[in-house]
Amino acid sequence: MPGKFVRILRCRSCSAPLSGFKSQCLYCGTRNDIDRSLLQTVAIATNEPGLDCPICQIAMQSATLDSSDGHPISAYKCGTCFGLFFDLFKLETILTNLAKFGFAIDRKRLDELSGQANTEEGVFYRKCPVCTKLMNRVNFGKRSGVITDRCGDHGTWLDAGELKRLVEWMDAGGSLAHAEFMQEINQQKARRDRREQAKFDRLRRESRKRNRL
């Protein structure tokens, strides 16, 4: 049975293969827009003012992403580092539109994606492009391994390549695996609660019995 075809992403400057989902070439240092293939329907409105990129501190371009329900989704994209900023709750919507599979859990593929997760040399807190407050670092879906930067009032920032990785995580059944994990966690909690309640009821019966003596 033939193996699964995997497209190798190459640097736009030196053509060297890119490592995992890293956008910066390890050989020449050039940053690459590896999410571009997912956003071919984006219409860049270059004449509109954009927000400042939290990494490069330059104005981003506003963009409109098509969605399956006919209602366009707004986003901002940096032309230098290729990061993306999605308005509040818009990232989840665009991921649902971009993911083509995800109807079953592919645990082998999820393990592969986990092994390809970007390793950061340090922890960096970035400012929200809208309010400039430091955003929270959130593991998307709690188990995707993609650490997003999220402002609870305005939206979510993704570094270059993270959108592609999240789509592949969704296609491999990542959201289903997370739901399965949370169901098990809730079941374990329910069992602990029942044991604690049973222990409390037993102690209360023993106390009442002693008081009657």
Secondary structure as UniProt FT lines:
FT   TURN            12..14
FT   TURN            20..21
FT   TURN            26..28
FT   TURN            34..35
FT   HELIX           36..39
FT   TURN            40..41
FT   STRAND          43..45
FT   TURN            46..47
FT   TURN            54..56
FT   STRAND          61..65
FT   TURN            68..69
FT   STRAND          73..77
FT   TURN            79..81
FT   STRAND          84..87
FT   TURN            88..89
FT   HELIX           90..98
FT   HELIX           107..115
FT   TURN            129..131
FT   STRAND          136..139
FT   HELIX           140..142
FT   STRAND          147..151
FT   TURN            152..154
FT   STRAND          155..158
FT   TURN            160..161
FT   HELIX           162..171
FT   TURN            172..173
FT   HELIX           174..212
//
